[in-house]
Amino acid sequence: MTIVVGFDVHRSQITFDQLDRETGELRRGRIEPATRESLRLWLCRYQGEQVEAALEATTGWLFVADELERAGAGVHLAEPAETRARRGPKRRAKTDRADARHLRELLAEGRLPEAWRPPAHIQELRTRVRLRKTLVDERTRWLQRIHATLFHHGLPAPGALLSHPARARLAGLELPPAARERIAVALALAEALDAQLAPLEAELRAFARRQPGCRALMREHGIGPLLAPTILAEYGDVRRFGASRRALRHTGLDITVAESAGRRAPGKLSRQGPQLLRWALCEAAKRAAHPSAPDHPYYAAVRERSNAGRATLSVARRLARRCYHRLSELGEEALVPA
């Protein structure tokens, strides 16, 4: 590689640190604003040059990687957590220039911890499952506001708030005008979110019924047609892990006593993987609380020894390993488009 460059991407600007390995020239600077057009104009100076670029797989990497590939440069996505760990103990203030230099040095030395870059259809699936989770969380927050308002006035919640019987009972409650207005607004927004969720969830269910990886995941108890696309999108190509323990580490459900800046008390989750993947695995693991579930004896034993939360996490770890094996058995077929 002739030119090695590290990029630190932000919403307003892109900081770069560049080394020409033939001449030894170092260049640093910013590309402003952080848009496709600005980056495309900046890359025009490297026509005909061999360029290798490194950037972290965080928000904004997609358009930067696209433009680099369009210009003929080699793109290396860095795994954020591993990249921070290789910085070592913090000795100085962290800056954008230091981050870009760190990425460039790791790439030049061949020590860059590269992240997996999902194909276009998996990127689209990730966008959809993350949108669904955002809509569900927002709907839950508005329904919780209704519960809080009713409790504040000493009234019980009338069951499923969006059902017709519950709406009728809410209309008959004696409430101050401001509280009634708050409940009416919360119900209207929750219904609007429901209207957005319905076609999205229908599309995800149809995808899960057709896609081989999702069908394999749905053989596990607790994983349905909405959780299966989520797990598939966030896990990605499991062949890159090589072992189920590495796949479990990717989820962030593993127990660790060390972190990049030192040590911490034992018995804590690492939480360094995709948050949505942890949520999906834990949601599926909650089904083990039912007596008919295959993992119920294990769940009950852990719950008796500790508590329900620890039991759910234990079953979620088992599910993470099983999902890894399900997808690895399919190989390339696990990620084919539906």
C-alpha positions as CSV (number, residue, x, y, z in Angstrom):
1,M,0.0,0.0,0.0
2,T,1.4,3.5,-1.0
3,I,-0.9,5.8,1.0
4,V,-2.4,4.9,4.3
5,V,-5.1,7.1,5.8
6,G,-7.3,6.9,8.9
7,F,-10.7,8.6,9.1
8,D,-12.5,9.8,12.2
9,V,-16.1,10.4,11.1
10,H,-18.4,12.9,12.8
11,R,-21.6,14.6,11.7
12,S,-20.1,18.0,11.0
13,Q,-16.6,17.0,9.8
14,I,-14.3,14.1,8.9
15,T,-10.8,14.2,10.4
16,F,-8.1,12.4,8.4
17,D,-4.5,11.3,9.2
18,Q,-2.5,10.3,6.1
19,L,0.9,8.7,5.5
20,D,2.7,8.4,2.2
21,R,4.8,5.3,2.7
22,E,7.1,6.1,-0.3
23,T,8.0,9.7,0.7
24,G,7.3,9.6,4.4
25,E,5.0,12.6,4.1
26,L,2.4,13.1,6.9
27,R,-0.8,15.1,6.3
28,R,-3.6,15.8,8.7
29,G,-6.7,17.8,8.3
30,R,-10.5,17.9,8.1
31,I,-13.1,17.4,5.4
32,E,-16.0,19.8,5.9
33,P,-18.9,19.4,5.7
34,A,-19.2,15.7,6.3
35,T,-21.1,14.9,3.1
36,R,-20.7,12.7,0.0
37,E,-20.0,15.6,-2.2
38,S,-17.2,17.0,0.0
39,L,-15.6,13.6,0.4
40,R,-15.8,12.9,-3.4
41,L,-14.1,16.2,-4.2
42,W,-11.4,15.5,-1.6
43,L,-10.7,12.0,-3.0
44,C,-10.2,13.4,-6.6
45,R,-6.5,14.2,-5.6
46,Y,-5.7,10.5,-5.3
47,Q,-6.7,9.4,-8.8
48,G,-4.2,6.7,-9.9
49,E,-2.8,6.2,-6.4
50,Q,-3.0,3.1,-4.3
51,V,-4.9,4.1,-1.2
52,E,-5.8,2.0,1.9
53,A,-8.2,3.6,4.3
54,A,-9.4,2.7,7.8
55,L,-12.5,3.9,9.7
56,E,-14.6,2.7,12.6
57,A,-17.8,0.9,12.0
58,T,-19.9,3.5,13.7
59,T,-22.7,5.9,12.4
60,G,-21.6,7.4,9.1
61,W,-19.3,4.7,7.9
62,L,-21.6,3.6,5.0
63,F,-21.3,6.7,2.8
64,V,-17.6,7.1,3.5
65,A,-16.9,3.5,2.6
66,D,-19.0,3.8,-0.6
67,E,-17.2,6.9,-1.8
68,L,-13.8,5.3,-1.0
69,E,-14.6,2.2,-3.0
70,R,-15.9,4.4,-5.8
71,A,-12.5,6.1,-5.9
72,G,-10.7,2.8,-6.0
73,A,-9.4,2.8,-2.5
74,G,-9.2,-0.2,-0.2
75,V,-11.7,0.1,2.7
76,H,-11.0,-1.4,6.2
77,L,-13.8,-1.2,8.8
78,A,-12.5,-1.3,12.3
79,E,-14.4,-2.9,15.2
80,P,-14.9,0.0,17.7
81,A,-14.5,-1.9,21.0
82,E,-11.4,-3.8,19.9
83,T,-9.9,-0.6,18.4
84,R,-10.3,1.2,21.8
85,A,-8.8,-1.8,23.6
86,R,-5.6,-1.6,21.4
87,R,-5.1,2.0,22.4
88,G,-4.0,0.8,25.8
89,P,-4.2,2.8,29.1
90,K,-5.3,6.4,28.5
91,R,-2.4,8.7,28.9
92,R,-3.6,11.8,27.1
93,A,-6.7,13.6,26.1
94,K,-8.7,11.9,23.4
95,T,-9.2,14.0,20.2
96,D,-10.4,13.4,16.7
97,R,-6.8,13.8,15.4
98,A,-5.6,11.2,17.9
99,D,-8.4,8.8,16.8
100,A,-7.6,9.2,13.1
101,R,-3.8,8.7,13.8
102,H,-4.6,5.6,15.9
103,L,-6.6,4.0,13.0
104,R,-3.9,4.9,10.5
105,E,-1.1,3.4,12.7
106,L,-3.1,0.1,13.3
107,L,-3.7,-0.3,9.6
108,A,-0.1,0.4,8.6
109,E,1.2,-2.1,11.2
110,G,-1.3,-4.7,10.2
111,R,-3.0,-4.8,13.6
112,L,-6.4,-3.2,12.7
113,P,-9.3,-5.3,14.2
114,E,-11.6,-5.4,11.2
115,A,-15.3,-5.6,11.5
116,W,-17.6,-7.6,9.3
117,R,-19.3,-5.6,6.6
118,P,-22.8,-6.8,5.9
119,P,-24.1,-7.1,2.3
120,A,-26.7,-4.6,1.1
121,H,-29.7,-6.8,1.9
122,I,-28.6,-7.4,5.5
123,Q,-28.0,-3.7,5.9
124,E,-31.6,-3.1,4.8
125,L,-32.8,-5.8,7.2
126,R,-30.9,-4.2,10.1
127,T,-32.5,-0.9,9.3
128,R,-36.0,-2.4,9.4
129,V,-35.5,-4.4,12.6
130,R,-34.0,-1.5,14.4
131,L,-36.8,0.8,13.2
132,R,-39.3,-1.7,14.6
133,K,-37.6,-1.8,18.0
134,T,-37.6,2.0,18.1
135,L,-41.3,2.2,17.3
136,V,-42.1,-0.5,20.0
137,D,-40.0,1.4,22.6
138,E,-41.7,4.7,21.8
139,R,-45.2,3.1,22.0
140,T,-44.3,1.5,25.3
141,R,-43.2,4.9,26.7
142,W,-46.5,6.5,25.8
143,L,-48.5,3.7,27.4
144,Q,-46.4,4.0,30.5
145,R,-47.3,7.6,30.7
146,I,-50.9,6.6,30.8
147,H,-50.2,4.1,33.6
148,A,-48.4,6.8,35.5
149,T,-51.2,9.3,35.1
150,L,-53.8,6.8,36.3
151,F,-51.6,5.8,39.3
152,H,-51.1,9.5,40.2
153,H,-54.8,9.9,40.6
154,G,-55.2,6.6,42.4
155,L,-57.0,4.7,39.6
156,P,-56.2,1.2,38.3
157,A,-55.1,0.6,34.7
158,P,-57.9,-1.0,32.7
159,G,-56.0,-3.8,31.0
160,A,-54.7,-3.6,27.5
161,L,-54.9,0.2,26.9
162,L,-55.4,0.1,23.2
163,S,-58.3,-2.4,23.2
164,H,-61.8,-1.2,22.8
165,P,-63.0,-2.3,26.3
166,A,-60.1,-0.5,27.9
167,R,-60.8,2.6,25.9
168,A,-64.4,2.5,27.1
169,R,-63.4,2.2,30.7
170,L,-60.9,5.1,30.3
171,A,-63.6,7.3,28.9
172,G,-65.7,6.6,32.0
173,L,-63.1,7.5,34.6
174,E,-63.4,10.8,36.6
175,L,-60.2,12.7,35.8
176,P,-59.1,16.4,35.8
177,P,-59.2,18.0,32.3
178,A,-55.3,18.1,32.1
179,A,-54.9,14.4,33.0
180,R,-57.7,13.5,30.5
181,E,-55.9,15.5,27.8
182,R,-52.6,13.9,28.5
183,I,-54.2,10.4,28.2
184,A,-55.9,11.3,25.0
185,V,-52.7,12.5,23.4
186,A,-50.8,9.4,24.6
187,L,-53.5,7.1,23.2
188,A,-53.5,9.0,19.8
189,L,-49.7,8.7,19.5
190,A,-49.7,5.0,20.6
191,E,-52.3,4.3,17.9
192,A,-50.3,6.2,15.3
193,L,-47.2,4.1,16.2
194,D,-49.3,0.9,16.0
195,A,-50.3,2.0,12.5
196,Q,-46.7,2.3,11.5
197,L,-45.8,-1.0,13.1
198,A,-48.4,-3.1,11.4
199,P,-47.1,-3.2,7.8
200,L,-43.5,-3.3,9.0
201,E,-44.1,-6.4,11.2
202,A,-46.1,-8.0,8.4
203,E,-43.2,-7.6,6.1
204,L,-40.7,-9.0,8.7
205,R,-43.0,-12.1,9.3
206,A,-43.2,-12.7,5.6
207,F,-39.4,-12.4,5.3
208,A,-38.9,-14.9,8.2
209,R,-41.1,-17.5,6.5
210,R,-39.1,-17.4,3.3
211,Q,-35.5,-16.9,4.5
212,P,-33.5,-20.0,5.3
213,G,-31.5,-18.5,8.2
214,C,-34.7,-17.3,9.9
215,R,-36.4,-20.6,9.4
216,A,-33.5,-22.3,11.1
217,L,-33.6,-19.9,14.0
218,M,-37.3,-20.4,14.5
219,R,-36.7,-24.0,15.3
220,E,-35.5,-22.8,18.7
221,H,-38.2,-22.4,21.3
222,G,-39.1,-18.8,21.9
223,I,-37.8,-17.4,18.6
224,G,-40.7,-16.3,16.4
225,P,-41.0,-14.6,13.1
226,L,-40.2,-11.2,14.5
227,L,-37.2,-12.1,16.7
228,A,-35.6,-14.4,14.0
229,P,-34.9,-11.5,11.5
230,T,-33.5,-9.4,14.4
231,I,-31.1,-12.1,15.5
232,L,-30.1,-12.9,11.9
233,A,-29.5,-9.2,11.0
234,E,-27.4,-8.5,14.2
235,Y,-25.5,-11.8,14.2
236,G,-24.6,-11.6,10.5
237,D,-22.2,-14.2,9.1
238,V,-21.4,-16.4,12.1
239,R,-18.6,-18.2,10.2
240,R,-16.3,-15.3,11.1
241,F,-16.4,-16.3,14.8
242,G,-15.1,-19.8,14.4
243,A,-16.4,-21.0,17.7
244,S,-19.6,-20.6,19.8
245,R,-17.7,-18.9,22.7
246,R,-16.6,-16.2,20.3
247,A,-20.1,-15.8,19.0
248,L,-21.3,-15.5,22.6
249,R,-18.7,-12.8,23.2
250,H,-20.0,-10.9,20.2
251,T,-23.4,-10.7,21.8
252,G,-22.1,-9.0,25.0
253,L,-23.7,-11.6,27.2
254,D,-20.4,-13.1,28.3
255,I,-19.1,-12.5,31.9
256,T,-15.9,-10.5,32.1
257,V,-13.7,-9.1,34.8
258,A,-11.4,-7.0,32.5
259,E,-12.0,-3.9,30.4
260,S,-9.7,-1.7,28.2
261,A,-9.0,0.8,30.9
262,G,-8.2,-1.6,33.7
263,R,-10.3,-4.0,35.9
264,R,-13.7,-4.1,37.3
265,A,-15.7,-6.3,39.7
266,P,-16.4,-9.9,38.5
267,G,-19.8,-11.0,37.5
268,K,-20.7,-8.2,35.1
269,L,-21.8,-8.5,31.5
270,S,-19.4,-7.2,29.0
271,R,-22.3,-5.5,27.0
272,Q,-19.9,-4.8,24.1
273,G,-21.9,-6.4,21.3
274,P,-25.0,-5.3,19.5
275,Q,-27.6,-4.1,22.1
276,L,-30.5,-5.2,19.9
277,L,-29.1,-8.8,19.6
278,R,-28.9,-9.0,23.4
279,W,-32.5,-7.8,23.7
280,A,-33.8,-10.3,21.1
281,L,-32.0,-13.2,22.8
282,C,-33.3,-12.2,26.3
283,E,-36.8,-11.8,24.9
284,A,-36.7,-15.4,23.5
285,A,-35.1,-16.7,26.8
286,K,-38.1,-15.4,28.8
287,R,-40.2,-18.1,27.2
288,A,-38.3,-20.6,29.3
289,A,-40.3,-19.5,32.3
290,H,-43.2,-21.5,30.9
291,P,-43.3,-25.1,32.3
292,S,-43.7,-26.6,28.8
293,A,-40.5,-25.0,27.5
294,P,-37.5,-27.3,26.8
295,D,-35.2,-25.1,28.9
296,H,-37.6,-24.7,31.8
297,P,-35.8,-27.2,34.2
298,Y,-32.5,-25.3,33.7
299,Y,-34.3,-22.0,34.0
300,A,-36.0,-23.1,37.2
301,A,-32.8,-24.4,38.7
302,V,-31.0,-21.1,38.1
303,R,-34.0,-19.1,39.4
304,E,-34.1,-21.1,42.6
305,R,-30.4,-20.6,43.1
306,S,-30.3,-16.9,42.2
307,N,-33.3,-15.0,40.6
308,A,-35.4,-14.8,37.5
309,G,-33.2,-12.2,35.8
310,R,-30.1,-14.3,36.2
311,A,-32.0,-17.3,34.9
312,T,-33.1,-15.4,31.8
313,L,-29.5,-14.4,31.1
314,S,-28.3,-18.0,31.5
315,V,-30.9,-19.3,29.0
316,A,-30.1,-16.4,26.6
317,R,-26.4,-17.5,26.6
318,R,-27.5,-21.0,25.7
319,L,-29.7,-19.6,22.9
320,A,-26.8,-17.5,21.6
321,R,-24.7,-20.7,21.2
322,R,-27.5,-22.6,19.6
323,C,-28.3,-19.8,17.1
324,Y,-24.6,-19.8,16.2
325,H,-24.7,-23.5,15.4
326,R,-27.9,-23.3,13.5
327,L,-26.6,-20.6,11.2
328,S,-23.1,-22.1,10.9
329,E,-24.6,-25.4,9.7
330,L,-26.3,-23.5,6.8
331,G,-23.1,-21.8,5.7
332,E,-23.6,-19.3,2.9
333,E,-27.3,-20.2,2.7
334,A,-27.9,-18.6,6.1
335,L,-27.8,-15.1,4.7
336,V,-29.2,-15.5,1.2
337,P,-31.9,-12.9,0.3
338,A,-35.5,-14.1,0.8
